[in-house]
Amino acid sequence: MTSPVSMSLEDSMTMMFMVPKKFNKDMLPKPNQSGIEFKKEPAKTMAAISFSGWANDTKIEKYKQHLKAALDAEGIKYSNKFYFFGYNAPYEVFNRKNEVIVELQ
């Protein structure tokens, strides 16, 4: 599994796995399911807020609102494209790291 695993926080959930820059799409194994596709994303400027422990919908929404409030307070413009990043394997109990991020405009 890659780290982080990312999920979009839009109406339809999309799960994304990050691949190191040294690999291009042609080097990756071919998916065995039609719903899986490889996409190269352009570089983006993002803002993030970190939190620890186990993530759930309530906690993710709480930190999304904290991030929005912090950006609004500083007058920083952002899109409505928020993502959740989880950095730990499911079996890791301690020192869990999570982030809610948003694309800046």
N, C-alpha and C positions, 0 to 999 in steps of 0.2 A: 504494500500500500504506500502511496505517496503522502507527503506531508507538505503543506496542509491539504486537507480535503475541504473543498469549498462548496457551499450551497447558496444559490441565489435566493433572495428573500422577496421575490416577486410573486404574482398570482400563481404561476406554474413553477414548481420547484425544479431546478436543474442542478445536478451534482457534477462537480468538476474536480478532476485530479490534476495536480500540477506536475509537469515534467521538466527536468533541468534543461536549460537553454542549449546545452551541448547536443541534445537530441532533436532531430527534425521529425516531422510527421512520417516520412518514409521509413525511418529507422524503427518505428514502434511496431509491436505485433499487431496483426490485423484482428479487429474485434470479431467475435463469433456471434454477435447479436446485432440486428439491424438498427436498433435504437441507440447504439453507441457510435459516436463520431468524434474524430479528432479535429480540433479547430485551433488555429494559431490566433492568439489575442494580441492586439497591439499594446505597446507600453501605455500605461495610464498613470495619472497622478491620483493617489488615493489618500483618504484619511481613515484612521483606525482607532478603535478603543478596545483595550484588552480586558479580559476578566478570567478568573480561575474557576476551578471546580467543574462539575458536570453541567453541560449546557442543556437547556430545554427551551420551548417556545416562549415562556414567560420571561426567562432570563435574557434571551436574545432580544426580545422586544424592549425590555427595560434598558439594555445597553444601546440599542438603536436610538431610543429616545434621548439618552444621555449624550450620544454622539451628535445628534441633530441639534440639541440645545447648545453644546459647546461650539459647534460651527456657526450657528446663528448668532451667538454672543460675540463672535469674532468677525462676523460679516463675511464669512467664507461661503462661496456658492458651491452647491453640490447637486448632483443629479438625484434621481430617485432610484438609482441602481445600488441597492444594498446587498451585501453578501455576509454570510457567516463563514468563518474559517476555524476549523478544528485541527489541532496539531498533534493530538495523542491517539494512540491505538486504544480500542475499547477496553482492553485488559489493564491499561495503566490507570491506577487509582489515585496516585498522589501527583502533585505538581502539574495539574492539567492546565493547558493554555488554550484560550479561545480568543477570537477577535470578531467584532462586527466592523465591516469596512464599507466605504461608499466612494464612488467615483466623484472627483472634484471637477468643476467646470472651469 
